[in-house]
Amino acid sequence: MASDLVTKAKEAFIDDHFELAVDLYSQAILIDPSNPDLFSDRAQANIKLHNFTEAVSDANKALELDRSNPKAYLRKGTACFNLEEYQTAKTAFEAGASLVPEDKRFGEWINKCDKCIAEENGELSAPSLDATSAEVVVKTDAAPKVTEPVDSIVPAKPKYRHEFYQKPEEVVVTIFAKGIPAESVAVNFGEQILSVSIDVPGEEKYVFQPRLFGKIIPANCKYVILSTKIEIRLAKVEQIHWTSLEFNNNVLVARSSTVATGNRRPVYPSSKPTKDWDKLEALVKKEEKDEKLDGDAALNKFFREIYSDADEDTRRAMSKSFVESNGTVLSTNWKEVGAKEVEGTPPDGMELKKWEY
């Protein structure tokens, strides 16, 4: 029963066996997935293991189930604070304080967030934080206490493949998940966290929650669920080049001068003659457009030009019809192909056969 697992999980937590506690809470959640306290308590165990992104995810789930759960706000704020997402942490603490104004911990945490936010903005020197709260996690170079060697932990292969590309002002993340219902997808944005969960009934839940390379503007971020993928657009706070999607302490960030100088591109010193890359890019595009091709190459070029100049619905229609028909149909009418599966139409004299694995 779930209650027996919870009792054992609490005993494990008291004995500092935090990984065992997380495992027991996870088993209890499988039995009782609508209990917000289970997610809140697992978040606390994850905080002790320094699994801060997992703790944020658990706290968010607890709050989805019960918006009046002060423990969930406290644990979300604690995890976000340790991820240096001070504004998000402060918002969580303020929400918790409004529920239990007599709990002094929320006020103490809010003051700490204010100091760190001011320090980030250059208004104060580095704050001195006192570890008086029972929820405080002290960052040290020492590894968190675990019940088995770290080398024995092999990361599971992700269920869905993802990739990203970027522009000066945004990062576009694509998760290749085909045929996922919109109601099974949850996407949340933090100051420097992207949280994506795909929970399809009968399948193992997929969670992708990286701490991002740079900070983003949550209010300006957006996502769209397509038939073959989930496309997420992250609005950068600063127009810097992300060398990876996830944060890395060892990477030095070179800030672009576009923030201070409008749309002008940064100029770097070089001993070589300067090339006008914009002009070269325009020249290459012109040559590609004017290139004379024959047969299938000309047809493919024609379709590429249609796709590149098309709106989002037209692109979706072209992609869906081409994939579902096994390359035999290419439609630009989303209203026609969006509501049904596109059947293959082989050329005269040929038969369409499905690939057998």
C-alpha beads as a LAMMPS data file, in Angstrom:
LAMMPS data file: protein, C-alpha beads

357 atoms
356 bonds

1 atom types
1 bond types

-500.0 500.0 xlo xhi
-500.0 500.0 ylo yhi
-500.0 500.0 zlo zhi

Masses

1 110.0

Atoms # bond

1 1 1 0.000 0.000 0.000
2 1 1 1.063 3.587 -0.606
3 1 1 0.913 4.443 3.112
4 1 1 3.460 1.718 3.932
5 1 1 5.823 3.035 1.259
6 1 1 5.433 6.592 2.566
7 1 1 6.289 5.461 6.114
8 1 1 9.423 3.706 4.852
9 1 1 10.343 6.736 2.708
10 1 1 10.110 9.063 5.711
11 1 1 12.274 6.710 7.768
12 1 1 14.850 6.590 4.979
13 1 1 14.856 10.378 4.780
14 1 1 15.423 10.720 8.530
15 1 1 18.333 8.261 8.243
16 1 1 19.864 10.378 5.416
17 1 1 19.172 7.661 2.836
18 1 1 17.843 10.185 0.348
19 1 1 18.115 8.067 -2.797
20 1 1 16.142 5.294 -1.124
21 1 1 13.560 7.870 -0.054
22 1 1 13.199 9.113 -3.649
23 1 1 12.755 5.527 -4.867
24 1 1 10.098 4.751 -2.240
25 1 1 8.205 7.976 -2.943
26 1 1 8.295 7.125 -6.667
27 1 1 6.717 3.727 -5.950
28 1 1 4.045 5.384 -3.830
29 1 1 3.303 7.874 -6.623
30 1 1 2.655 5.003 -9.042
31 1 1 -0.040 3.768 -6.640
32 1 1 -1.458 7.192 -5.751
33 1 1 -0.522 9.667 -8.549
34 1 1 -3.059 12.299 -7.432
35 1 1 -1.521 12.854 -3.987
36 1 1 0.294 16.240 -3.999
37 1 1 2.128 15.513 -0.727
38 1 1 4.001 12.616 -2.344
39 1 1 5.441 14.908 -5.018
40 1 1 6.217 17.593 -2.448
41 1 1 8.057 15.127 -0.186
42 1 1 9.977 13.634 -3.104
43 1 1 11.017 17.180 -4.025
44 1 1 12.508 17.573 -0.544
45 1 1 14.513 14.349 -0.944
46 1 1 15.726 15.484 -4.378
47 1 1 16.874 18.787 -2.867
48 1 1 18.998 16.858 -0.377
49 1 1 20.589 14.994 -3.309
50 1 1 21.169 18.324 -5.116
51 1 1 18.795 17.154 -7.866
52 1 1 17.372 20.654 -8.078
53 1 1 15.754 20.446 -11.521
54 1 1 13.956 17.230 -10.517
55 1 1 12.849 18.951 -7.307
56 1 1 11.348 21.843 -9.308
57 1 1 9.466 19.366 -11.483
58 1 1 8.081 17.546 -8.429
59 1 1 7.054 20.805 -6.751
60 1 1 5.320 21.987 -9.937
61 1 1 3.378 18.711 -10.112
62 1 1 2.352 19.062 -6.459
63 1 1 1.086 22.580 -7.174
64 1 1 -0.843 21.380 -10.235
65 1 1 -2.696 19.015 -7.902
66 1 1 -3.067 21.464 -5.007
67 1 1 -2.435 25.211 -5.376
68 1 1 -2.788 25.692 -1.616
69 1 1 0.168 23.473 -0.655
70 1 1 2.691 25.701 1.182
71 1 1 5.315 22.915 1.368
72 1 1 5.368 22.698 -2.427
73 1 1 5.979 26.458 -2.724
74 1 1 8.775 26.228 -0.148
75 1 1 10.499 23.387 -1.954
76 1 1 10.076 24.935 -5.375
77 1 1 11.578 28.170 -4.075
78 1 1 14.470 26.336 -2.405
79 1 1 15.329 24.389 -5.557
80 1 1 15.094 27.477 -7.783
81 1 1 17.262 29.454 -5.343
82 1 1 19.995 26.812 -5.598
83 1 1 19.702 26.980 -9.396
84 1 1 20.298 30.750 -9.044
85 1 1 16.818 31.491 -10.395
86 1 1 16.225 34.065 -7.693
87 1 1 13.194 35.820 -9.189
88 1 1 11.327 32.541 -9.734
89 1 1 12.285 31.451 -6.229
90 1 1 11.034 34.721 -4.758
91 1 1 7.682 34.359 -6.541
92 1 1 7.270 30.854 -5.076
93 1 1 8.179 32.018 -1.569
94 1 1 5.759 34.946 -1.799
95 1 1 2.942 32.587 -2.835
96 1 1 3.735 30.315 0.109
97 1 1 3.917 33.259 2.521
98 1 1 0.430 34.376 1.469
99 1 1 -0.900 30.960 2.559
100 1 1 0.934 30.744 5.903
101 1 1 2.003 34.288 6.874
102 1 1 3.014 33.058 10.338
103 1 1 5.783 30.836 8.868
104 1 1 8.960 32.920 9.229
105 1 1 10.917 30.783 6.763
106 1 1 9.203 32.338 3.763
107 1 1 10.138 35.854 4.881
108 1 1 13.763 34.837 5.443
109 1 1 13.970 33.280 1.999
110 1 1 12.369 36.309 0.362
111 1 1 15.026 38.545 1.962
112 1 1 17.766 36.252 0.663
113 1 1 16.279 36.375 -2.838
114 1 1 16.119 40.188 -2.707
115 1 1 19.802 40.351 -1.756
116 1 1 20.837 37.985 -4.535
117 1 1 18.707 39.814 -7.125
118 1 1 20.256 43.121 -6.064
119 1 1 23.738 41.578 -6.216
120 1 1 23.040 40.252 -9.727
121 1 1 22.033 43.755 -10.777
122 1 1 25.242 45.177 -9.331
123 1 1 23.489 46.982 -6.504
124 1 1 25.153 45.056 -3.657
125 1 1 28.258 43.079 -2.922
126 1 1 27.907 39.311 -2.652
127 1 1 25.358 38.484 0.073
128 1 1 26.192 36.530 3.190
129 1 1 23.564 33.838 3.693
130 1 1 22.970 32.230 7.064
131 1 1 21.992 28.588 6.992
132 1 1 19.237 28.818 9.624
133 1 1 16.387 27.262 7.683
134 1 1 15.794 23.530 7.757
135 1 1 15.391 23.664 3.977
136 1 1 18.758 25.364 3.245
137 1 1 21.109 23.482 0.943
138 1 1 24.745 24.485 1.348
139 1 1 26.727 24.275 -1.872
140 1 1 30.172 22.706 -1.468
141 1 1 32.649 20.986 -3.731
142 1 1 31.921 17.713 -1.978
143 1 1 29.701 15.235 -3.764
144 1 1 26.247 14.622 -2.264
145 1 1 25.827 11.574 -0.098
146 1 1 24.641 8.598 -2.152
147 1 1 24.087 4.943 -1.362
148 1 1 26.120 3.594 -4.295
149 1 1 29.140 4.743 -6.338
150 1 1 28.398 7.481 -8.858
151 1 1 30.290 5.557 -11.568
152 1 1 27.710 2.774 -11.399
153 1 1 24.882 5.105 -12.449
154 1 1 24.305 4.853 -16.197
155 1 1 21.991 7.526 -17.660
156 1 1 18.984 6.103 -19.437
157 1 1 18.670 6.642 -23.150
158 1 1 16.122 9.424 -23.741
159 1 1 12.815 8.321 -25.224
160 1 1 12.687 11.204 -27.708
161 1 1 15.523 12.816 -29.632
162 1 1 16.000 16.575 -29.370
163 1 1 18.131 19.197 -31.064
164 1 1 18.437 22.984 -31.089
165 1 1 19.522 25.892 -33.237
166 1 1 19.708 29.574 -32.433
167 1 1 19.361 33.107 -33.677
168 1 1 20.796 36.187 -31.956
169 1 1 17.541 36.759 -30.087
170 1 1 16.168 33.222 -29.557
171 1 1 16.916 29.513 -29.288
172 1 1 14.662 26.979 -30.997
173 1 1 14.467 23.534 -29.366
174 1 1 12.855 20.649 -31.250
175 1 1 11.744 17.429 -29.552
176 1 1 10.944 14.747 -32.104
177 1 1 7.817 13.164 -30.625
178 1 1 5.372 11.921 -33.249
179 1 1 1.603 11.849 -32.800
180 1 1 1.541 13.141 -29.204
181 1 1 -1.837 14.534 -28.030
182 1 1 -1.643 18.157 -26.935
183 1 1 -3.208 17.357 -23.557
184 1 1 -0.321 14.970 -22.793
185 1 1 2.316 17.703 -23.137
186 1 1 3.281 20.224 -20.441
187 1 1 5.892 22.912 -21.100
188 1 1 7.027 25.412 -18.451
189 1 1 9.659 28.145 -18.525
190 1 1 11.824 29.519 -15.722
191 1 1 14.571 32.132 -15.647
192 1 1 17.085 29.539 -16.795
193 1 1 15.077 26.323 -16.896
194 1 1 13.080 24.618 -19.624
195 1 1 10.705 21.924 -18.341
196 1 1 9.010 19.562 -20.798
197 1 1 6.969 16.508 -19.801
198 1 1 5.099 14.092 -22.055
199 1 1 2.699 11.857 -20.164
200 1 1 0.883 9.486 -22.508
201 1 1 -1.431 6.985 -20.743
202 1 1 0.087 3.523 -20.691
203 1 1 3.615 4.757 -21.440
204 1 1 6.544 5.780 -19.273
205 1 1 6.519 9.521 -18.604
206 1 1 9.158 11.515 -20.482
207 1 1 10.731 14.476 -18.678
208 1 1 13.257 16.855 -20.231
209 1 1 14.325 19.574 -17.829
210 1 1 17.730 21.110 -18.561
211 1 1 19.244 24.109 -16.842
212 1 1 19.814 26.298 -19.871
213 1 1 23.094 27.785 -21.071
214 1 1 21.767 31.320 -20.634
215 1 1 18.810 33.105 -19.116
216 1 1 15.519 33.486 -20.975
217 1 1 12.402 35.684 -20.803
218 1 1 9.610 33.258 -19.784
219 1 1 6.792 35.598 -20.851
220 1 1 8.184 35.757 -24.407
221 1 1 8.773 32.020 -24.795
222 1 1 6.289 29.874 -26.681
223 1 1 5.823 26.384 -28.095
224 1 1 3.744 24.553 -30.673
225 1 1 2.804 20.857 -30.835
226 1 1 2.953 19.500 -34.379
227 1 1 2.164 16.027 -35.715
228 1 1 5.822 14.938 -35.705
229 1 1 7.496 17.180 -33.121
230 1 1 7.264 19.781 -30.367
231 1 1 8.884 23.079 -31.322
232 1 1 9.885 25.409 -28.477
233 1 1 11.126 28.992 -28.912
234 1 1 13.169 30.442 -26.058
235 1 1 13.595 34.219 -25.949
236 1 1 17.128 35.113 -24.828
237 1 1 17.712 37.786 -22.190
238 1 1 21.044 38.628 -23.837
239 1 1 22.029 38.204 -27.462
240 1 1 24.906 35.852 -26.713
241 1 1 25.950 32.714 -28.565
242 1 1 25.024 29.516 -26.721
243 1 1 27.764 26.932 -27.246
244 1 1 25.393 24.278 -25.892
245 1 1 21.784 24.010 -24.813
246 1 1 22.622 23.182 -21.215
247 1 1 24.526 25.239 -18.662
248 1 1 28.226 24.533 -18.176
249 1 1 30.318 26.168 -15.454
250 1 1 33.492 25.755 -17.504
251 1 1 32.317 27.739 -20.537
252 1 1 33.156 31.433 -20.840
253 1 1 30.399 33.456 -22.469
254 1 1 31.244 36.062 -25.095
255 1 1 28.511 38.714 -25.165
256 1 1 27.446 40.142 -28.481
257 1 1 27.653 43.856 -29.063
258 1 1 24.200 43.806 -30.702
259 1 1 22.628 44.592 -27.333
260 1 1 24.355 47.961 -27.119
261 1 1 24.621 48.865 -30.783
262 1 1 21.241 47.917 -32.192
263 1 1 21.235 45.501 -35.121
264 1 1 24.850 45.993 -36.117
265 1 1 26.843 42.773 -35.983
266 1 1 29.899 42.536 -33.654
267 1 1 33.279 43.224 -35.182
268 1 1 36.268 41.270 -33.914
269 1 1 39.932 42.191 -34.442
270 1 1 41.767 40.051 -36.977
271 1 1 45.100 40.063 -38.776
272 1 1 43.426 38.798 -41.955
273 1 1 41.626 40.977 -44.511
274 1 1 37.987 41.458 -43.538
275 1 1 35.356 39.782 -45.686
276 1 1 31.852 41.070 -46.111
277 1 1 30.042 37.886 -45.096
278 1 1 26.601 39.411 -45.641
279 1 1 27.516 40.150 -49.248
280 1 1 28.924 36.653 -49.760
281 1 1 25.786 35.081 -48.293
282 1 1 23.564 37.144 -50.582
283 1 1 25.715 36.172 -53.567
284 1 1 25.507 32.448 -52.774
285 1 1 21.724 32.644 -52.371
286 1 1 21.419 34.462 -55.711
287 1 1 23.553 31.815 -57.453
288 1 1 21.441 29.043 -55.958
289 1 1 18.235 30.767 -57.091
290 1 1 19.524 31.363 -60.622
291 1 1 20.984 27.857 -60.974
292 1 1 19.522 25.989 -63.943
293 1 1 18.602 22.413 -63.128
294 1 1 16.860 19.611 -65.023
295 1 1 14.585 16.710 -64.135
296 1 1 14.135 15.719 -60.494
297 1 1 16.700 18.275 -59.324
298 1 1 14.654 21.112 -60.822
299 1 1 11.459 19.720 -59.275
300 1 1 13.079 19.407 -55.843
301 1 1 14.371 22.970 -56.106
302 1 1 10.874 24.171 -56.974
303 1 1 9.391 22.427 -53.922
304 1 1 12.128 23.829 -51.666
305 1 1 11.343 27.351 -52.802
306 1 1 7.630 26.837 -52.105
307 1 1 8.432 25.513 -48.608
308 1 1 10.880 28.291 -47.724
309 1 1 8.396 31.036 -48.677
310 1 1 5.324 29.343 -47.182
311 1 1 3.461 30.106 -43.951
312 1 1 3.363 27.678 -41.011
313 1 1 0.125 25.923 -42.073
314 1 1 1.425 25.326 -45.586
315 1 1 4.654 23.870 -44.233
316 1 1 2.749 21.623 -41.865
317 1 1 0.549 20.429 -44.720
318 1 1 3.558 19.686 -46.944
319 1 1 5.413 17.811 -44.208
320 1 1 2.377 15.788 -43.049
321 1 1 1.228 14.807 -46.522
322 1 1 4.734 13.831 -47.659
323 1 1 5.514 11.725 -44.572
324 1 1 2.149 9.957 -44.244
325 1 1 1.930 9.162 -47.971
326 1 1 5.476 7.783 -48.049
327 1 1 6.590 10.506 -50.432
328 1 1 3.797 10.054 -52.980
329 1 1 1.624 13.075 -52.082
330 1 1 2.624 16.688 -51.449
331 1 1 -0.218 18.998 -50.445
332 1 1 -0.189 22.645 -49.364
333 1 1 -3.768 22.629 -48.026
334 1 1 -3.636 22.171 -44.239
335 1 1 -7.443 22.211 -43.869
336 1 1 -7.611 19.208 -46.182
337 1 1 -4.764 17.082 -44.809
338 1 1 -4.780 18.221 -41.174
339 1 1 -8.018 16.441 -40.283
340 1 1 -7.161 12.994 -41.640
341 1 1 -4.296 10.673 -42.475
342 1 1 -2.992 11.082 -46.022
343 1 1 -3.026 7.857 -48.005
344 1 1 -0.244 7.038 -50.442
345 1 1 -0.877 7.427 -54.169
346 1 1 1.717 5.473 -56.170
347 1 1 2.375 6.236 -59.861
348 1 1 0.417 4.317 -62.502
349 1 1 1.634 0.772 -62.895
350 1 1 3.252 0.668 -59.436
351 1 1 2.116 -0.747 -56.100
352 1 1 2.662 0.903 -52.686
353 1 1 4.073 -1.435 -50.050
354 1 1 4.737 -0.622 -46.405
355 1 1 8.194 -1.218 -45.038
356 1 1 8.341 -4.254 -42.736
357 1 1 10.848 -4.237 -39.876

Bonds

1 1 1 2
2 1 2 3
3 1 3 4
4 1 4 5
5 1 5 6
6 1 6 7
7 1 7 8
8 1 8 9
9 1 9 10
10 1 10 11
11 1 11 12
12 1 12 13
13 1 13 14
14 1 14 15
15 1 15 16
16 1 16 17
17 1 17 18
18 1 18 19
19 1 19 20
20 1 20 21
21 1 21 22
22 1 22 23
23 1 23 24
24 1 24 25
25 1 25 26
26 1 26 27
27 1 27 28
28 1 28 29
29 1 29 30
30 1 30 31
31 1 31 32
32 1 32 33
33 1 33 34
34 1 34 35
35 1 35 36
36 1 36 37
37 1 37 38
38 1 38 39
39 1 39 40
40 1 40 41
41 1 41 42
42 1 42 43
43 1 43 44
44 1 44 45
45 1 45 46
46 1 46 47
47 1 47 48
48 1 48 49
49 1 49 50
50 1 50 51
51 1 51 52
52 1 52 53
53 1 53 54
54 1 54 55
55 1 55 56
56 1 56 57
57 1 57 58
58 1 58 59
59 1 59 60
60 1 60 61
61 1 61 62
62 1 62 63
63 1 63 64
64 1 64 65
65 1 65 66
66 1 66 67
67 1 67 68
68 1 68 69
69 1 69 70
70 1 70 71
71 1 71 72
72 1 72 73
73 1 73 74
74 1 74 75
75 1 75 76
76 1 76 77
77 1 77 78
78 1 78 79
79 1 79 80
80 1 80 81
81 1 81 82
82 1 82 83
83 1 83 84
84 1 84 85
85 1 85 86
86 1 86 87
87 1 87 88
88 1 88 89
89 1 89 90
90 1 90 91
91 1 91 92
92 1 92 93
93 1 93 94
94 1 94 95
95 1 95 96
96 1 96 97
97 1 97 98
98 1 98 99
99 1 99 100
100 1 100 101
101 1 101 102
102 1 102 103
103 1 103 104
104 1 104 105
105 1 105 106
106 1 106 107
107 1 107 108
108 1 108 109
109 1 109 110
110 1 110 111
111 1 111 112
112 1 112 113
113 1 113 114
114 1 114 115
115 1 115 116
116 1 116 117
117 1 117 118
118 1 118 119
119 1 119 120
120 1 120 121
121 1 121 122
122 1 122 123
123 1 123 124
124 1 124 125
125 1 125 126
126 1 126 127
127 1 127 128
128 1 128 129
129 1 129 130
130 1 130 131
131 1 131 132
132 1 132 133
133 1 133 134
134 1 134 135
135 1 135 136
136 1 136 137
137 1 137 138
138 1 138 139
139 1 139 140
140 1 140 141
141 1 141 142
142 1 142 143
143 1 143 144
144 1 144 145
145 1 145 146
146 1 146 147
147 1 147 148
148 1 148 149
149 1 149 150
150 1 150 151
151 1 151 152
152 1 152 153
153 1 153 154
154 1 154 155
155 1 155 156
156 1 156 157
157 1 157 158
158 1 158 159
159 1 159 160
160 1 160 161
161 1 161 162
162 1 162 163
163 1 163 164
164 1 164 165
165 1 165 166
166 1 166 167
167 1 167 168
168 1 168 169
169 1 169 170
170 1 170 171
171 1 171 172
172 1 172 173
173 1 173 174
174 1 174 175
175 1 175 176
176 1 176 177
177 1 177 178
178 1 178 179
179 1 179 180
180 1 180 181
181 1 181 182
182 1 182 183
183 1 183 184
184 1 184 185
185 1 185 186
186 1 186 187
187 1 187 188
188 1 188 189
189 1 189 190
190 1 190 191
191 1 191 192
192 1 192 193
193 1 193 194
194 1 194 195
195 1 195 196
196 1 196 197
197 1 197 198
198 1 198 199
199 1 199 200
200 1 200 201
201 1 201 202
202 1 202 203
203 1 203 204
204 1 204 205
205 1 205 206
206 1 206 207
207 1 207 208
208 1 208 209
209 1 209 210
210 1 210 211
211 1 211 212
212 1 212 213
213 1 213 214
214 1 214 215
215 1 215 216
216 1 216 217
217 1 217 218
218 1 218 219
219 1 219 220
220 1 220 221
221 1 221 222
222 1 222 223
223 1 223 224
224 1 224 225
225 1 225 226
226 1 226 227
227 1 227 228
228 1 228 229
229 1 229 230
230 1 230 231
231 1 231 232
232 1 232 233
233 1 233 234
234 1 234 235
235 1 235 236
236 1 236 237
237 1 237 238
238 1 238 239
239 1 239 240
240 1 240 241
241 1 241 242
242 1 242 243
243 1 243 244
244 1 244 245
245 1 245 246
246 1 246 247
247 1 247 248
248 1 248 249
249 1 249 250
250 1 250 251
251 1 251 252
252 1 252 253
253 1 253 254
254 1 254 255
255 1 255 256
256 1 256 257
257 1 257 258
258 1 258 259
259 1 259 260
260 1 260 261
261 1 261 262
262 1 262 263
263 1 263 264
264 1 264 265
265 1 265 266
266 1 266 267
267 1 267 268
268 1 268 269
269 1 269 270
270 1 270 271
271 1 271 272
272 1 272 273
273 1 273 274
274 1 274 275
275 1 275 276
276 1 276 277
277 1 277 278
278 1 278 279
279 1 279 280
280 1 280 281
281 1 281 282
282 1 282 283
283 1 283 284
284 1 284 285
285 1 285 286
286 1 286 287
287 1 287 288
288 1 288 289
289 1 289 290
290 1 290 291
291 1 291 292
292 1 292 293
293 1 293 294
294 1 294 295
295 1 295 296
296 1 296 297
297 1 297 298
298 1 298 299
299 1 299 300
300 1 300 301
301 1 301 302
302 1 302 303
303 1 303 304
304 1 304 305
305 1 305 306
306 1 306 307
307 1 307 308
308 1 308 309
309 1 309 310
310 1 310 311
311 1 311 312
312 1 312 313
313 1 313 314
314 1 314 315
315 1 315 316
316 1 316 317
317 1 317 318
318 1 318 319
319 1 319 320
320 1 320 321
321 1 321 322
322 1 322 323
323 1 323 324
324 1 324 325
325 1 325 326
326 1 326 327
327 1 327 328
328 1 328 329
329 1 329 330
330 1 330 331
331 1 331 332
332 1 332 333
333 1 333 334
334 1 334 335
335 1 335 336
336 1 336 337
337 1 337 338
338 1 338 339
339 1 339 340
340 1 340 341
341 1 341 342
342 1 342 343
343 1 343 344
344 1 344 345
345 1 345 346
346 1 346 347
347 1 347 348
348 1 348 349
349 1 349 350
350 1 350 351
351 1 351 352
352 1 352 353
353 1 353 354
354 1 354 355
355 1 355 356
356 1 356 357
